[in-house]
Amino acid sequence: MNTYVGVDGCPDGWIAVVYSDADFVGASFYENISDLWDDHSDAERILVDIPIGLR
């Protein structure tokens, strides 16, 4: 089963939303990106939203 992780930064860390090929799997909060990577390094894709040009 492939998993896909959408990641968005927030003031206190990172929010990750996980989908499989078939369905929503879950969502988690991470204080640092390395913990997120440890949990999802086997994902087919990790897509990180990084706004450019915002102050």
NUKOLMAR-831506 format. One record per residue: residue number from 1; y, x, z of N, C-alpha, C, O, CB in turn; residue in one letter. Coordinates in pm, 1 decimal, always signed. Each point is the difference from the previous one (the first is absolute). Glycine has a CB too. Example, Ala and Ser with C-alpha at 12.3 -4.5 7.8 and 13.67 -1.06 7.14 Angstrom:
BEGIN
n: 1	n_y: -569.0	n_x: +1319.0	n_z: +780.0	ca_y: +119.0	ca_x: -89.0	ca_z: +0.0	c_y: +120.0	c_x: +90.0	c_z: +0.0	o_y: -1.9	o_x: +103.6	o_z: +66.5	cb_y: -115.4	cb_x: -292.8	cb_z: +58.1	res: A
n: 2	n_y: +222.3	n_x: +154.2	n_z: -196.6	ca_y: +119.0	ca_x: +82.0	ca_z: +6.0	c_y: +109.0	c_x: -77.0	c_z: +73.0	o_y: +110.8	o_x: +50.9	o_z: +16.9	cb_y: -173.6	cb_x: +67.5	cb_z: -231.4	res: S
//
This chain:
BEGIN
n: 1	n_y: -117.8	n_x: +84.9	n_z: +0.0	ca_y: +117.8	ca_x: -84.9	ca_z: +0.0	c_y: +123.7	c_x: +89.2	c_z: +0.0	o_y: +13.0	o_x: +87.7	o_z: +85.4	cb_y: -136.7	cb_x: -273.4	cb_z: +37.0	res: M
n: 2	n_y: +214.0	n_x: +164.4	n_z: -216.6	ca_y: +126.4	ca_x: +72.1	ca_z: -3.6	c_y: +99.3	c_x: -65.3	c_z: +93.8	o_y: +3.0	o_x: -122.3	o_z: +13.2	cb_y: -46.1	cb_x: +192.7	cb_z: -249.5	res: N
n: 3	n_y: +125.3	n_x: +12.0	n_z: +302.0	ca_y: +109.3	ca_x: -51.9	ca_z: +81.0	c_y: +130.7	c_x: +57.6	c_z: -51.7	o_y: +5.7	o_x: +110.6	o_z: -53.8	cb_y: -156.6	cb_x: -134.2	cb_z: +255.6	res: T
n: 4	n_y: +255.2	n_x: -55.4	n_z: -183.5	ca_y: +134.0	ca_x: +34.9	ca_z: -43.9	c_y: +93.5	c_x: -22.5	c_z: +117.2	o_y: -4.3	o_x: -105.1	o_z: +64.0	cb_y: -45.5	cb_x: +44.1	cb_z: -306.0	res: Y
n: 5	n_y: +134.5	n_x: +159.4	n_z: +270.8	ca_y: +86.3	ca_x: -5.2	ca_z: +117.5	c_y: +145.5	c_x: +3.7	c_z: -45.3	o_y: +42.0	o_x: +92.2	o_z: -69.9	cb_y: -218.3	cb_x: +21.7	cb_z: +212.7	res: V
n: 6	n_y: +252.0	n_x: -214.2	n_z: -102.7	ca_y: +143.8	ca_x: -2.1	ca_z: -21.9	c_y: +67.4	c_x: +42.5	c_z: +129.0	o_y: -30.8	o_x: -52.8	o_z: +106.8	cb_y: +12.6	cb_x: -130.5	cb_z: -281.5	res: G
n: 7	n_y: +110.2	n_x: +278.6	n_z: +165.4	ca_y: +62.0	ca_x: +58.1	ca_z: +119.2	c_y: +151.2	c_x: -11.3	c_z: -10.5	o_y: +58.2	o_x: +24.8	o_z: -105.6	cb_y: -251.7	cb_x: +134.5	cb_z: +134.3	res: V
n: 8	n_y: +256.5	n_x: -196.9	n_z: +81.9	ca_y: +146.0	ca_x: -6.8	ca_z: +3.9	c_y: +46.1	c_x: +60.7	c_z: +131.5	o_y: -58.9	o_x: -24.5	o_z: +105.3	cb_y: +64.2	cb_x: -183.8	cb_z: -252.3	res: D
n: 9	n_y: +100.3	n_x: +287.2	n_z: +139.6	ca_y: +56.6	ca_x: +59.4	ca_z: +119.4	c_y: +80.9	c_x: -102.1	c_z: +78.3	o_y: +57.2	o_x: -92.7	o_z: -57.4	cb_y: -51.4	cb_x: +314.2	cb_z: -57.1	res: G
n: 10	n_y: -1.6	n_x: -203.9	n_z: +244.8	ca_y: +81.5	ca_x: -82.3	ca_z: +87.8	c_y: +60.0	c_x: +93.8	c_z: +105.2	o_y: -42.5	o_x: +115.1	o_z: +9.0	cb_y: -101.9	cb_x: -325.6	cb_z: -47.8	res: C
n: 11	n_y: +241.1	n_x: +165.3	n_z: +118.0	ca_y: +66.4	ca_x: +90.9	ca_z: +93.3	c_y: -94.7	c_x: +74.9	c_z: +95.6	o_y: +29.5	o_x: +112.6	o_z: +39.9	cb_y: +163.9	cb_x: -264.8	cb_z: -55.0	res: P
n: 12	n_y: -304.4	n_x: +91.6	n_z: +51.0	ca_y: -90.0	ca_x: +63.1	ca_z: +96.8	c_y: -125.7	c_x: +59.6	c_z: -60.3	o_y: -85.0	o_x: +50.1	o_z: +73.8	cb_y: +171.8	cb_x: -208.7	cb_z: +89.2	res: D
n: 13	n_y: -101.6	n_x: +154.9	n_z: -295.5	ca_y: -121.4	ca_x: +55.0	ca_z: -59.9	c_y: -26.3	c_x: -57.0	c_z: -136.7	o_y: +88.9	o_x: -6.4	o_z: -84.9	cb_y: -181.1	cb_x: +37.9	cb_z: +310.3	res: G
n: 14	n_y: -34.0	n_x: -73.9	n_z: -246.1	ca_y: -46.5	ca_x: -45.1	ca_z: -130.4	c_y: -85.2	c_x: -126.1	c_z: +15.7	o_y: -80.3	o_x: -10.5	o_z: +92.6	cb_y: +85.2	cb_x: +248.1	cb_z: -179.2	res: W
n: 15	n_y: +13.6	n_x: -332.2	n_z: -4.3	ca_y: -82.5	ca_x: -120.2	ca_z: -7.1	c_y: -92.0	c_x: +14.7	c_z: -121.2	o_y: +46.1	o_x: +30.5	o_z: -110.0	cb_y: +134.2	cb_x: -175.9	cb_z: +221.3	res: I
n: 16	n_y: -308.2	n_x: +124.1	n_z: -91.2	ca_y: -97.5	ca_x: +9.4	ca_z: -109.0	c_y: -69.6	c_x: -134.8	c_z: -16.4	o_y: -48.1	o_x: -58.2	o_z: +97.2	cb_y: +13.5	cb_x: +306.3	cb_z: -53.4	res: A
n: 17	n_y: +29.5	n_x: -297.2	n_z: -167.5	ca_y: -69.7	ca_x: -124.2	ca_z: -33.8	c_y: -113.7	c_x: +36.8	c_z: -94.3	o_y: +21.3	o_x: +67.1	o_z: -101.0	cb_y: +189.7	cb_x: -210.2	cb_z: +129.9	res: V
n: 18	n_y: -331.7	n_x: +98.7	n_z: +4.6	ca_y: -119.0	ca_x: +43.0	ca_z: -73.7	c_y: -65.1	c_x: -119.3	c_z: -70.1	o_y: -21.4	o_x: -106.0	o_z: +59.0	cb_y: -14.7	cb_x: +293.7	cb_z: +106.3	res: V
n: 19	n_y: +5.4	n_x: -166.2	n_z: -293.5	ca_y: -74.3	ca_x: -97.2	ca_z: -80.3	c_y: -123.0	c_x: +68.1	c_z: -57.0	o_y: +0.5	o_x: +120.3	o_z: -25.8	cb_y: +210.9	cb_x: -247.7	cb_z: -31.1	res: Y
n: 20	n_y: -316.5	n_x: +49.4	n_z: +37.5	ca_y: -117.4	ca_x: +48.2	ca_z: -73.3	c_y: +7.7	c_x: -56.8	c_z: -140.9	o_y: +96.8	o_x: -67.5	o_z: -35.1	cb_y: -239.1	cb_x: +82.8	cb_z: +247.2	res: S
n: 21	n_y: +41.6	n_x: +11.4	n_z: -291.9	ca_y: -4.8	ca_x: -58.4	ca_z: -133.9	c_y: +0.9	c_x: -152.8	c_z: +6.4	o_y: +42.6	o_x: -66.1	o_z: -94.7	cb_y: -168.1	cb_x: +267.8	cb_z: +13.4	res: D
n: 22	n_y: +78.9	n_x: -256.9	n_z: +191.8	ca_y: -20.0	ca_x: -144.5	ca_z: +7.8	c_y: +97.8	c_x: -73.9	c_z: +91.0	o_y: +26.2	o_x: -118.2	o_z: -22.3	cb_y: -261.4	cb_x: +165.1	cb_z: -22.5	res: A
n: 23	n_y: +290.8	n_x: +20.7	n_z: +148.6	ca_y: +70.7	ca_x: -77.6	ca_z: +100.9	c_y: +87.8	c_x: +88.3	c_z: +88.2	o_y: -8.1	o_x: +122.7	o_z: -4.1	cb_y: -178.8	cb_x: -287.4	cb_z: +1.5	res: D
n: 24	n_y: +270.2	n_x: +99.5	n_z: +81.8	ca_y: +80.1	ca_x: +65.0	ca_z: +103.4	c_y: -93.1	c_x: +54.4	c_z: +107.8	o_y: -90.4	o_x: -70.6	o_z: +44.7	cb_y: +287.5	cb_x: -82.7	cb_z: -91.4	res: F
n: 25	n_y: -176.2	n_x: +277.0	n_z: +88.8	ca_y: -84.2	ca_x: +62.3	ca_z: +102.1	c_y: +69.5	c_x: +0.8	c_z: +135.4	o_y: -61.7	o_x: -33.1	o_z: +101.3	cb_y: -44.5	cb_x: +175.2	cb_z: -277.5	res: V
n: 26	n_y: +234.4	n_x: -104.5	n_z: +179.3	ca_y: +71.6	ca_x: +2.9	ca_z: +126.2	c_y: +129.7	c_x: +76.5	c_z: -10.9	o_y: +34.7	o_x: +52.2	o_z: -105.9	cb_y: -250.3	cb_x: -68.6	cb_z: +224.1	res: G
n: 27	n_y: +287.9	n_x: +22.4	n_z: -5.5	ca_y: +125.8	ca_x: +73.5	ca_z: +7.3	c_y: +2.8	c_x: +77.7	c_z: +131.0	o_y: -54.9	o_x: -43.7	o_z: +101.1	cb_y: +174.8	cb_x: -130.2	cb_z: -243.1	res: A
n: 28	n_y: -54.9	n_x: +289.7	n_z: +138.1	ca_y: +6.1	ca_x: +86.0	ca_z: +118.3	c_y: +134.1	c_x: +70.2	c_z: +7.1	o_y: +67.4	o_x: +18.8	o_z: -101.3	cb_y: -315.4	cb_x: +14.1	cb_z: +92.9	res: S
n: 29	n_y: +286.0	n_x: +5.7	n_z: +129.6	ca_y: +120.4	ca_x: +79.6	ca_z: +23.6	c_y: -42.6	c_x: +141.4	c_z: +37.7	o_y: -94.9	o_x: +18.8	o_z: +76.1	cb_y: +227.0	cb_x: -223.7	cb_z: -1.9	res: F
n: 30	n_y: -61.6	n_x: +303.7	n_z: -127.5	ca_y: -26.2	ca_x: +140.3	ca_z: +30.3	c_y: +130.2	c_x: +68.0	c_z: +39.6	o_y: +102.3	o_x: -17.7	o_z: -66.3	cb_y: -297.5	cb_x: +21.8	cb_z: -94.3	res: Y
n: 31	n_y: +191.8	n_x: +72.7	n_z: +267.1	ca_y: +119.2	ca_x: +73.1	ca_z: +41.4	c_y: +28.5	c_x: +118.2	c_z: -91.3	o_y: +115.4	o_x: +39.5	o_z: -16.5	cb_y: -159.1	cb_x: -109.7	cb_z: +250.6	res: E
n: 32	n_y: -62.2	n_x: +127.5	n_z: -294.2	ca_y: +23.6	ca_x: +110.8	ca_z: -92.8	c_y: -93.8	c_x: -11.1	c_z: -119.8	o_y: -107.8	o_x: -59.1	o_z: +7.7	cb_y: +182.5	cb_x: +206.4	cb_z: +183.1	res: N
n: 33	n_y: -30.5	n_x: -89.0	n_z: -300.4	ca_y: -70.6	ca_x: -13.5	ca_z: -127.3	c_y: -135.7	c_x: +69.9	c_z: +1.6	o_y: -90.7	o_x: -39.7	o_z: -73.1	cb_y: +311.5	cb_x: +25.7	cb_z: -41.2	res: I
n: 34	n_y: -235.8	n_x: +117.0	n_z: +196.3	ca_y: -128.4	ca_x: +70.8	ca_z: +3.7	c_y: -110.7	c_x: -87.4	c_z: +59.0	o_y: -115.0	o_x: +10.3	o_z: -42.8	cb_y: +238.8	cb_x: +206.3	cb_z: +65.0	res: S
n: 35	n_y: -92.2	n_x: -301.3	n_z: +73.8	ca_y: -100.3	ca_x: -93.0	ca_z: +53.5	c_y: -39.4	c_x: -103.5	c_z: -104.7	o_y: -116.7	o_x: -37.6	o_z: -11.0	cb_y: +209.5	cb_x: +70.7	cb_z: +241.9	res: D
n: 36	n_y: +5.8	n_x: -78.6	n_z: -307.4	ca_y: -28.3	ca_x: -93.5	ca_z: -108.6	c_y: -94.8	c_x: +64.6	c_z: -100.4	o_y: -96.9	o_x: -62.5	o_z: -43.2	cb_y: +322.4	cb_x: -46.7	cb_z: +73.9	res: L
n: 37	n_y: -198.1	n_x: +233.4	n_z: -67.7	ca_y: -86.0	ca_x: +71.9	ca_z: -94.3	c_y: -141.0	c_x: +15.0	c_z: +56.3	o_y: -97.8	o_x: -18.6	o_z: -72.4	cb_y: +298.0	cb_x: +142.1	cb_z: -16.3	res: W
n: 38	n_y: -211.6	n_x: -90.1	n_z: +217.3	ca_y: -132.2	ca_x: +15.2	ca_z: +62.0	c_y: -82.2	c_x: -129.0	c_z: -12.5	o_y: -120.6	o_x: +5.3	o_z: -24.4	cb_y: +217.7	cb_x: +162.6	cb_z: +185.6	res: D
n: 39	n_y: -32.3	n_x: -282.3	n_z: -144.5	ca_y: -71.5	ca_x: -128.0	ca_z: -5.8	c_y: -29.3	c_x: -46.7	c_z: -142.9	o_y: -94.4	o_x: -76.1	o_z: -21.4	cb_y: +203.8	cb_x: +17.0	cb_z: +235.8	res: D
n: 40	n_y: -30.2	n_x: +103.3	n_z: -311.9	ca_y: -11.2	ca_x: -56.5	ca_z: -134.7	c_y: -17.9	c_x: +104.7	c_z: -109.6	o_y: +26.0	o_x: -29.4	o_z: -116.6	cb_y: +113.5	cb_x: -157.3	cb_z: +196.1	res: H
n: 41	n_y: -182.2	n_x: +305.6	n_z: -46.3	ca_y: -13.8	ca_x: +106.0	ca_z: -100.3	c_y: -104.3	c_x: -32.9	c_z: -106.7	o_y: -0.5	o_x: +61.0	o_z: -106.9	cb_y: +68.2	cb_x: +102.4	cb_z: +281.4	res: S
n: 42	n_y: -155.4	n_x: -258.6	n_z: -146.6	ca_y: -102.0	ca_x: -38.1	ca_z: -97.8	c_y: +45.3	c_x: -114.9	c_z: -91.1	o_y: -78.3	o_x: -47.1	o_z: -82.4	cb_y: -94.5	cb_x: +122.5	cb_z: +245.5	res: D
n: 43	n_y: +297.2	n_x: -120.8	n_z: -149.4	ca_y: +50.7	ca_x: -109.9	ca_z: -82.7	c_y: +10.6	c_x: +42.6	c_z: -146.0	o_y: +24.5	o_x: +116.9	o_z: -30.1	cb_y: +102.0	cb_x: -206.9	cb_z: +227.5	res: A
n: 44	n_y: -145.0	n_x: -5.2	n_z: -286.7	ca_y: +16.9	ca_x: +25.3	ca_z: -142.7	c_y: +144.7	c_x: +39.4	c_z: -30.4	o_y: +25.3	o_x: +91.6	o_z: -78.2	cb_y: -210.4	cb_x: -255.2	cb_z: +26.6	res: E
n: 45	n_y: +279.1	n_x: +93.2	n_z: +114.4	ca_y: +141.7	ca_x: +28.9	ca_z: -17.3	c_y: +72.7	c_x: -24.5	c_z: +132.0	o_y: -31.7	o_x: -93.4	o_z: +73.6	cb_y: +19.9	cb_x: +31.3	cb_z: -319.2	res: R
n: 46	n_y: +110.1	n_x: +148.0	n_z: +273.9	ca_y: +95.0	ca_x: -21.8	ca_z: +108.9	c_y: +137.3	c_x: +0.1	c_z: -65.1	o_y: +43.2	o_x: +100.7	o_z: -56.1	cb_y: -192.6	cb_x: +9.9	cb_z: +235.8	res: I
n: 47	n_y: +217.1	n_x: -223.5	n_z: -172.1	ca_y: +129.3	ca_x: -18.6	ca_z: -65.4	c_y: +109.5	c_x: -5.2	c_z: +106.5	o_y: +3.0	o_x: -91.3	o_z: +82.5	cb_y: -111.8	cb_x: -33.3	cb_z: -275.9	res: L
n: 48	n_y: +198.0	n_x: +222.2	n_z: +190.9	ca_y: +103.6	ca_x: +12.8	ca_z: +103.0	c_y: +134.9	c_x: -39.7	c_z: -58.8	o_y: +43.8	o_x: +54.1	o_z: -101.5	cb_y: -173.4	cb_x: +130.8	cb_z: +216.5	res: V
n: 49	n_y: +194.7	n_x: -280.9	n_z: -48.8	ca_y: +132.8	ca_x: -42.6	ca_z: -40.5	c_y: +101.7	c_x: +91.8	c_z: +68.3	o_y: +10.7	o_x: +3.5	o_z: +122.6	cb_y: -87.2	cb_x: -246.0	cb_z: -154.5	res: D
n: 50	n_y: +150.6	n_x: +316.5	n_z: -50.6	ca_y: +103.2	ca_x: +88.5	ca_z: +52.7	c_y: +129.8	c_x: -33.2	c_z: -71.5	o_y: +16.3	o_x: +32.8	o_z: -117.5	cb_y: -184.4	cb_x: +151.4	cb_z: +170.7	res: I
n: 51	n_y: +261.9	n_x: -249.9	n_z: +17.7	ca_y: +128.4	ca_x: -31.0	ca_z: -63.9	c_y: +77.0	c_x: +130.0	c_z: -27.1	o_y: +5.4	o_x: +89.4	o_z: +84.5	cb_y: +2.2	cb_x: -315.7	cb_z: +32.2	res: P
n: 52	n_y: +50.6	n_x: +234.3	n_z: -234.1	ca_y: +78.8	ca_x: +117.1	ca_z: -37.0	c_y: +146.3	c_x: -40.2	c_z: -7.8	o_y: +34.1	o_x: -101.7	o_z: -60.3	cb_y: -228.7	cb_x: +202.1	cb_z: -66.8	res: I
n: 53	n_y: +280.4	n_x: -20.9	n_z: +187.7	ca_y: +142.5	ca_x: -24.2	ca_z: -9.0	c_y: +57.3	c_x: -85.1	c_z: +111.0	o_y: +120.3	o_x: -26.0	o_z: +0.4	cb_y: -147.8	cb_x: +48.2	cb_z: -239.0	res: G
n: 54	n_y: -55.1	n_x: -67.3	n_z: +334.0	ca_y: +52.2	ca_x: -76.7	ca_z: +113.5	c_y: +45.9	c_x: +95.5	c_z: +108.9	o_y: -59.3	o_x: +106.0	o_z: +19.9	cb_y: -93.6	cb_x: -299.5	cb_z: -73.7	res: L
n: 55	n_y: +256.0	n_x: +156.5	n_z: +122.4	ca_y: +49.1	ca_x: +84.8	ca_z: +110.1	c_y: -79.9	c_x: -22.3	c_z: +123.5	o_y: +26.5	o_x: +62.3	o_z: +102.8	cb_y: +199.9	cb_x: -66.3	cb_z: -197.6	res: R
//
